[in-house]
């Protein structure tokens, strides 16, 4: 059986929790769409956040020695979040909704830009 190392393909989406109440407020599908869990205010805020560009430090993978796979390549892509108002410097990229890396960066950055947290829901 082939093992898939892409975390977005291994999970069934993300449960979005309000960090103040601990309650689940939404479900974020792997395609970036939201499913309501009964909190229209949270859904409205999350939809607004999902439309924003993200500025992150560019992910640079270390070189691979012939025939070896580095641990960094096997781990989930890791992006450092930066506030939207920050200046951009070399080594920074702007991700827009629809970019392949956008959802992973959004999920990681969510607690820094809101009172919400995304927790992966894995397929068994």
N, C-alpha and C positions, 0 to 999 in steps of 0.2 A: 504494500500500500504506500502510495506516495505521500510524503509529509509536506504540507504547505507552510512556508515560513512567513507569509504575508499576514500580519495580524488583522487587517481589515477583512480578509477573506475567511479567516478562522472564526470570526465572531458574528453574532446575529445582530449587531448594533450596540448601542449604548443606552443604559438607563441614566437619565439625567436627574440628579438629586439637588434639592434646595439645601445649601449648606447651613442655613439658619434653622430650618425646621427638621431636616433629616428625611423629609418626605420625597418620594419620587414624583416629579412634575411632568416628565415627558420621556419619550423614547426616540432616540436618534438612530435612524436606519443607516446602514453602511453606504447608501447612495446619497446621504446628506439630508434626507427628508425627515420631518418631525411628525410624531404621532402624539396626540394630546392624551394626557393622563388626568385631565380634569382641572387644570390650572391655566385658565386663559391668559392671565397676566404673564406667567412664565413663558408660555408659548409665544406670545407677542414679543417679549424681550429676546428670546432665543432666535426667533426668525430675524429680528433686526441684527443681532450679532452675527448670524450666518451670512448676512449680506456684506459684511465689512471685510476689507482687505486685512491681511495679517503680515506684519513685518517680523521676520525671524532671522536668526543667524543661519547662514547657508550650511547645510550638512555636507561635510567633506569626508568621504570614506577613505580609510588608509589603503595603500596599495596592497594588492593580493600577490603573495608568493605563488609561483606556479603550482597548481594542484591543491592549494590550501584555501580554506574559507575562513576569513577572519571572524572573530567574535562580534565585532562591530557590524558586520554585514548580516549576521544572524539575529541581532537584536532589532527591536523596533526603532525606526528612524526617530532621532531625538532632536527637537528644535527648541532653541531658547527663545522665549517670547519677549517682545519689546513693546512698550506702549506705542499707540498709533501716532502720538505727537512727536516721537523721537526722530532725530535726523537719521538718514540712511548713510552708512559707510560701506567701504569695501567689505566683502564677506557677508553682506546682508542681502536678503531677497524679500520681495513682496509676493505673497501668495494671494490669489484671487479665488473667489468661489468658482468651482469647476476645475481648478488646477488639481492634478493627481495627488499632491501632497497636502492639499488644503485641509481635508477632514482630520487627518492625523495631527496636524499642527493646531487646528481648532480645538480638538478634544483636550490636548495637552495644555493649551492656553486658557481654556474656559474658566478655571478657578481664579486666574489672575485678572480677568476682565469682568467678572460677574460674581454673584453669590451662588453659582451652580457648579456642579462637578459631574463629569461623565464617567461612568463605570462600565467596562465592557461586559456584554452578555455573550457568553461563549456557546457555540454549538457543541453538542455532545455526540 
